[in-house]
Amino acid sequence: MAGASRKRIHESNKAHTRLLLITIGASFLIQVLKFYFTRSSTYSTSYSVIIALACELALATTCYLYIAAAAKPLVSPSGEIIDAGTDVKARAGTGGAISYAHDGLYISVAAMALATISTWFHALMLLPPAFGLYLAWKYIIAPYIFTPTEKERPETAAEKKAREKRERKERKWGR
């Protein structure tokens, strides 16, 4: 039974990574064909468009390689699947690293495909760094900066009661 589950996960991962690779290739091919067939001076001579396309392709490829590495099964020398790898389709919406890799891949593919309509769609590539800055601010920078020190934070009722009790004991024993 466990072997069937591993085979099912392996086949699902194989189909999913194949679909991701086809999606990356198709969006890149669309962009290259538009670049080749449109000879307008604003599009074909703009190095910023070429750099944006290269960055989008680099992000999509990096995310794909990460997802493919997570989906890679561990196979015994006899050909039996020992571990099917991570079920990347099930992990896609959980908020983990594989989910973020899917998000980066989808954003870069969307930017490549939509840039055939307008070059302003390359600005979609600003979303991942903006989201990274938001997470860094929310979980690292803001708590570090805005957490009050022991002296700055207001005293709670329980702390006030304990302090007053401690002060009474100190006065009683003359310390």
C-alpha positions in Angstrom: 0.0 0.0 0.0 2.8 2.4 0.9 4.5 1.6 -2.4 1.4 2.6 -4.4 1.3 5.9 -2.5 4.9 6.6 -3.3 4.4 5.8 -7.0 1.3 8.0 -7.1 3.2 10.9 -5.5 6.2 10.3 -7.9 3.9 10.3 -11.0 2.1 13.4 -9.7 5.4 15.2 -9.2 6.7 14.2 -12.6 3.5 15.5 -14.3 3.6 18.7 -12.3 7.2 19.5 -13.0 6.7 18.7 -16.7 3.8 21.2 -16.7 5.9 23.8 -15.0 8.7 23.4 -17.5 6.3 23.6 -20.5 4.8 26.8 -19.0 8.3 28.4 -18.6 9.3 27.4 -22.1 6.0 28.6 -23.7 6.1 32.0 -22.0 9.8 32.5 -22.9 9.1 31.4 -26.5 6.2 33.9 -26.8 8.5 36.7 -25.6 11.3 35.7 -28.0 9.0 35.4 -31.0 7.6 38.9 -30.2 11.1 40.2 -29.8 12.1 38.7 -33.1 9.0 39.6 -35.2 8.4 43.1 -33.9 11.1 45.4 -35.2 9.9 48.6 -33.6 12.7 50.8 -32.3 11.2 51.1 -28.8 11.1 47.3 -28.2 13.9 45.8 -30.1 16.7 48.2 -29.1 15.7 48.5 -25.4 18.3 46.8 -23.3 16.1 47.1 -20.2 13.6 44.8 -21.8 16.4 42.2 -22.5 17.6 42.5 -18.9 14.1 42.2 -17.5 13.5 39.1 -19.7 16.8 37.6 -18.5 15.9 38.2 -14.9 12.5 36.7 -15.3 13.9 33.6 -17.0 16.6 33.3 -14.2 13.9 33.5 -11.5 11.6 31.0 -13.2 14.5 28.6 -13.8 15.8 28.9 -10.2 12.3 28.3 -8.8 11.8 25.4 -11.2 15.1 23.7 -10.2 14.2 24.1 -6.5 10.8 22.5 -7.0 12.3 19.7 -9.2 14.9 19.0 -6.5 12.2 18.8 -3.8 10.2 16.4 -6.0 13.1 14.1 -6.9 12.5 10.6 -5.6 15.1 8.4 -3.8 15.4 5.2 -5.8 17.1 2.0 -4.7 19.7 0.2 -6.9 17.0 -2.3 -7.8 14.7 0.5 -9.1 12.3 0.5 -6.2 11.1 3.9 -5.0 12.3 4.3 -1.4 11.1 7.9 -1.0 8.9 9.7 -3.5 10.2 13.1 -2.6 8.0 16.0 -1.4 4.5 16.1 -2.8 4.9 19.5 -4.5 1.3 19.9 -5.5 0.1 19.4 -1.9 2.7 21.8 -0.6 2.0 24.5 -3.1 -0.5 26.4 -0.8 0.9 25.8 2.6 3.1 28.9 2.9 6.4 27.0 3.0 9.5 27.3 0.8 7.9 25.3 -2.0 4.9 27.5 -2.0 7.1 30.6 -2.3 9.0 28.9 -5.2 5.7 28.4 -6.9 4.7 32.0 -6.4 8.0 33.2 -7.8 7.7 31.0 -10.8 4.1 32.0 -11.5 4.9 35.7 -11.2 7.9 35.5 -13.5 6.0 33.4 -16.1 3.1 35.9 -15.9 5.5 38.8 -16.4 7.1 37.1 -19.4 3.8 36.3 -21.0 2.0 39.6 -20.3 5.0 41.6 -21.4 4.0 40.8 -25.0 1.0 43.2 -24.4 3.0 45.9 -22.8 6.5 46.2 -21.4 5.1 47.7 -18.2 4.2 44.2 -17.2 7.9 43.6 -16.4 7.1 45.6 -13.3 5.4 42.5 -11.9 8.9 41.4 -11.0 8.9 44.0 -8.3 6.4 42.0 -6.3 8.7 39.2 -4.9 11.3 41.7 -3.5 8.5 43.9 -2.1 6.9 40.8 -0.4 10.3 39.8 0.9 10.8 43.3 2.4 7.3 43.1 3.9 8.1 39.8 5.6 11.5 41.0 6.8 9.9 44.1 8.3 7.0 42.2 9.9 9.0 39.3 11.4 12.6 40.7 11.9 13.0 44.4 11.8 9.8 45.8 13.4 9.9 43.4 16.4 13.5 44.2 17.0 13.0 48.0 16.8 9.7 48.4 18.5 9.9 45.9 21.3 10.1 47.9 24.5 12.9 47.2 26.9 12.2 46.2 30.5 12.3 49.8 31.7 10.2 51.2 28.9 7.3 48.8 29.0 4.3 49.5 31.2 3.9 47.5 34.4 1.1 45.0 34.5 -1.2 44.6 37.4 0.4 41.3 38.4 3.9 42.8 38.2 2.8 45.8 40.3 1.3 43.6 43.0 4.5 41.5 43.1 6.7 44.6 43.3 4.6 46.1 46.1 4.8 42.8 48.0 8.5 42.6 47.5 8.9 46.2 48.8 6.8 45.5 51.9 9.0 42.5 52.7 12.1 44.6 52.2 10.8 47.3 54.5 9.8 44.7 57.1 13.2 43.1 57.2 15.1 46.3 56.7 17.0 45.7 53.6 
